[in-house]
Amino acid sequence: MSVQASQGSAEGPAGGKLKILMICEFFNAELGFQENLLVKYYRKFGHDVTVVTSTYLSVFDYYAGRHDKNALGSVEHHLGAKIVRLPFRYNLLNKLKAYRGVGKLLNEERPDLIFVHDITPNFPEIARYLRANPTVPMIMDFHVDYSNSGKNWLSLKILHGVIRKYFLDRARHYIRRYFPIVPAGFDFLNEVYKVPRDEMELLPLGADVDLVEEVRAQNLRGEIRARYGIPDDAFVIVTGGKLERRKRLELLAGAVRAIGRPDVHVLVAGAFPPDDPGYKAVVEEAAGEALPRIHFAGWLAAPEMFAHMQAADIAVFPASQSVLWLQAVACHLPLIVGDTGNQDVSYVNAHGNIVILRGNEISAEGLVAAIEPLILDPERCRAMAGGAVRATSELLDWNNLVQRTLRFNQG
């Protein structure tokens, strides 16, 4: 079985074509990250896109800071967008990474909009370009909050409060809008970087709803279940992502073991990090006799991920925020998540489609208490699925989200 995905139309509104330059630390065309979706939907609406990114190719190498200093810059193309990979001018402890040649590239590309993903040490040269081209707007999204950054005094007060703030301050005059991706980002950006809240706007990571509907139309639910020997009438839980210890997958494995029903299966769509080979054994031990009903699918591209989600009845993520939370909502799944602090997902729960566990509830016992009622009450599952449909339409559709990033070129 091969899940097919179209690239969509590149036809945009007459006279509305923009040249957009995005700057980010990582881009892999096979993944479904925010940068990928921005490229897809900008191209769908007819805009030219250039992505400036690093020479990292593996997401695991990127997160582990394993960088090949000898990697050369390159240019590739994806969905009609130009992907420019630049070597670092410097990379200080994987915390501060500045590219070579950004000023030169800006002068060559002459963008109509600059979209910077998080704070970059290249801000001073971007500011110089904007000083000479004052009609060009720049926007910045922000992926940082207290759950993933500022964990100690040195990080909070020096790395963020002094060094990164220095770079941001060089560009503050030119940034039209700040887009935290979660509500907790507002606090960090305001309290640490002193950005006024009225200059910020939530831009959720969203989901590729076009692809979700394309995969749904292929009706692969039965085929995916058959691949793993899962009966049609089984109750299937999907989870996944980068399977690091902070995801607490062993809690879900233990919960399935405790539930003890032979008709409950788990699809795990993700990969364990290569630098922690022992964690999978921890998960398998927690599963015990339920292990044959926990199916490890490996790392999946977005079409296959959505197909696996559509083969499930609910999605469960015991801990640690992930873009897959929102993708599960976009696949119309009831969702159970563990908020370990500053990871509140209530902003997409206006319709009762998410069960949020906190504190001591984030345990195997807490997951049992959340999952069992959904197994026993199909009507509640259907109601939560309906809530997910509404939440997706209101908050997660990139056809709408992308337009919010473009309004600074209007008028």
N, C-alpha and C positions, 0 to 999 in steps of 0.2 A: 504494500500500500504506500502510495506517495501522496502526501497532502499538497495540493496545488494552491498557489497564491498568485494573484495577478499583481501588476505593478500600478494599476490605476491609470487614470488619464493625467497627462501633463498639460491639459488645456486649461488656461486661466481666464479670468474676465478680461475683456478687451481693454487695453491700456493700463491694466493693473499689474503688469509684470515687474517684479523687484529683483534686485541682485542682493542676496543675503549671504553674509559671511558669519559663520559660527566658529567659535574657538572653544575647544574642550580638551580634556586630558586623555580620553580614550574613545576609540570608535572601532567597532567590529561589525561589518555589514550583516553577519549572521545572527546578531542578537536583536532583542526587541527593546533596547534601552530608549530613554527619552530622545537622545540625539538621533537615533535611527528613525523614530516616528516623526520627529520634526522634519527630517529630510524627506521622508515619504509624503507627508501631507503638504509641505511647501511645494514639492514638485507636482503633486496632484493639482494644486491650484495655479500652476503655470509659472512658478518663480524659479530663477536660477539660484543655485546653492553651491557655496564652497565651504567645506569643513576643514578647519585647521586643527590638526590633532598630533598625537605623539606617534612614535614608531612601535609602541606596544601593539602586539597582535592578540595575545592570550589574555583573557580577563583574569585568570588566576595569576599570571605573571604581574599584571597591573596591580591587583590588590595586594600581592605579596612584595611588591617593589623590586621584582627581579627584572632589571632593565639592561638590555644589551647596549653598552655605550658606543659600540662600533657600528650600530645599525645606521644605515644611510637614509636620508630623506627620500621620499618617493611621491608619486602622484598616481592615483587610481580613480576609477569612476564607479558610482553606485546609484542606480535609478536615475541616471542623468546628472547627478551631482558630482562635483569634483572633490575628491578627498586628498588633501595635501598633508603628508606626514613629514613633520619637521623634527630634527634632532634637538636636544636640549642645549641651550647655551650654558645653563648650569642646572644641577639637580642636587639640592641640599637635603640629604637624609630623607629623600622621598617626600619632603614636606613643602618645599618651594621649588617649583619647576618652571623655568623660563625658556621659551623657544628662541631659536635663532631666526632672524630674518622676518619677523612679523611686520615691522614697519615697511620693508621693501614689498612684501606681499600685499599689504593694504594699498599701497600706491599702484600696484599692478592690477589688482582686482577692482578697485574703485566701487565698493559696495554701497547700496542704498540703505542697508540696515546691518548693524553689527550686533550679534547675539553672543554674549560671553557666558559660559557655563561655569559659575563659581568665580571666586577671586583669583586673578592671575598676576604673577609678577611682570607680565607684559603690559600691564595697564599704562605705565608711563609713556611707552611709544604709541599705544593706541590713542592716548590723550593728545599726543602731539599731532597725530593724523586728524583727529576731530577738531583740534584748534584751527587747523588749516582748512577743514571742511565742516563748518558749523551746522550745515543743514542735515548732516547724516545723524540719525538717532542711534543710540546704543542702549540696549537693555541687558539685564543680567539676571539669571536665575540663581537660586541659592539652595544647596543640598545639605547644608550644615545645620545641626541643632544640638542640644545638650545630650541627646542620646548617642550621638556618634562622634562628638568632638569636645574639646575642652575638658578632658577627664582629669587633668591635674593642673596645678598652678602654672607650671611652665607652659603648657599648651594653651590654657585659657588666657593668661595674662601677657605672655610674651609672644608666642607664635601668632595667636589671633589678635590679642589686644594691642600689640605694638607692630609686629612685622607685617602681617597680612593687612592690618588696618592702614599702615603706611601706603601700601600699594593701592588699596581701595580709595583712600583719600585723594590720590593723584587723579582719579577718574570720576570722583563724585559729581563734579560739575557737569559731566557729560552723560551721565546715566539717567535716562528718562523714566525707567521703572525697574523696581526690584521684584523678582518673582520667587519667593520661597515656595518650595514644592510641598511642604506640609505646614500646618499651623504653628508647630513648635519652632519653625525657622524664624518666624516673626520676632520671637523673644530674643533669640541669639543675635540676630542682625541688629536689633534695636539696642540691647543691653551691652553687647560687646563692641559693635562697630558704630553705634550711635546714629544709625539710619532712622529717620522718623517713620513711624508706622504708616503715615498717610502717603508715603512714597512706595509702599509695598502692596502687592496683590498676590493672592494665592494662585498658583499655576500647578494643579495636581499633575502627577506623572501621566495620568490618563491611560488609555488603552487603544490599541489598533482595532477599532470597531469594524472597519471595513474588512479586515482579515478575519475577525471573529465571525462575521456573517458569511464570508466566503467558505470558511471551514464548516460552519453549521449547515450550509446548503449541501455539503457533501455527505451528511448523515453518516458519520463514521463511528458513532457510539458503539454499535454492536461489533464492528470490526476491531476497534481498539480493545474492547473487553475480551474478544476471542483470542487476540494475540497473547494475552497473559493467562488464558484459561479461566477467566472470570465469568460466572453465569450471568445471563441477562437480568435475573431477578435479584442479584446481589446488591448490597448497599456499598457504594464505592466512595472512598475519601481520596481526594487528590492533595498533594503537597509537593514541595520542591524548592528549587533555587540553588544557590551556592550552599552546600550542606556543611556549613561550619558548625562548631560546637555551640555557638551562640544561638543557632536556630532551634536547639533543644528537640531535635527529631526523636531522641530516645523517649521523650515524654509521650509523644503520639504512639510510638511503638508499644510502650507500656500500657497505654490506655486501651489500645486494640486488644492486647493480651488480656487485660482485666475485663473488658466487655465480654469476651469469650464466645462470641457468636461466629459460627463458621461461615455465615453469609456476609460478613464485613471484611472488605478488602481495602488496601491502600495502594494507590499509584504514587510512586515517588519519582517525580520528574526533575532530576538535577544531578549534580556530581559532587562527590566528596573532594575536598582540596588535596592535592597530591602531597602537600607537606604535613598532612595529619592522617596518615594511613590507618591509624588505630581507631578513629572515630566510628567508622562503619561497624566495627566489631562491637562497640558499645551499643549501637542501635540494635544490632542483631541479638545481642544478649538480652536487651530490654524486651524485645519482641517474644522471646522464648518460643513456645509452641505455636504462636501466631505467625512466625516468620514466613512460612510458605504462602501466607496471604498478604504479605508485603512485597510489592513488585517494584524493583529498581529499574527504571526506564533509562537512566543515564541522562546526560545533558541533551536537551532538545532545542531545535530551532523553533521560532515562534509558531509556524503553522502546526507542527507536531505538538507543541505545548498546548495550544488551544484545542486540538483534537483530543488530547488526554483529559483536559478539563471538561470537555463536553461529554466524555465517557463517565464522568463522576456525578455523584449526587450532592456532595458538599465539598468545600475546600477547608483545610485546617492548617494553620501555621502557628505552632506553639509559641514562638518568640522571634524577635528581631525583624524589624520592618523590611519589607521587600516590595518591589514593583509587582510581584506576583499577587499580592493582596488585591490590588486594583484590577489586575487582569482577570482574576477569579470573579470579581464583581461583574466585569464586562462580559464574562461567559455565563452570567445569570445564575451563579451558584450562591447558595447560602454560605456564609463565611464565618469561621471561628478563628480568632487571632489572640495572641498574648501580647499585651502592651507592657513591656518591661520598664517603661518610663520615658516620657516625652515622645511617645509614638502613637498618640491618640488618633484613631481613624474614624472618630465620630462624625467628622465632616462628610463622610460618604455613607452615613448610617441613618439618614433622615427617615428612611422607610422601613426600619427594623430588619434590615437584611444582614446584619453582622452581630455576632455574639463576641463581646470583648472581655477577655479575662485579664485580671490585674492582680498583682501581689501574690499571695499564697494560692490564688486560683490557678496560677500557671504551674500546674503539676499534672501528673498522670491522672490523679483523682479528679482534678478540676476539668480536665478534658473529657473524662468519662461522663461527668455531670452535664457537660455541654452537648456531647455527641448523642448520648442515648435518647434524649427526648426527640431528637430529629429522626432517629431510626424508627421510633415508635409512633411518630405523628407525621405521616406524609403530607397532610394538609398544611402543617406549619412549614414544612420544607417548601411547598409550592408558594405559600405566601411570602416567604423570605426571597425566593427566586423572583417573584414579581417585584418586590422592593428593589432587588438588584437591577432589574430592567430600568426602573425609573431613575435610580441613582446614576446609572451609566449615561442615560440620555441627558441628565441635568448637569453632570460634572466631569465625565470621563471621555467624552467623544472628541478626538483630536480634530475632526472636521470643524468643531466649534472652538476648541482651545487655541488652535493655531491662529485663528483670526484675531484673538486678543493680543497676540504678539506683533501684529502687523499694523495696528491702528496708529502707531506713532509716525507712520509715513503718510498719513492722510491729512489733508488740509495743508 
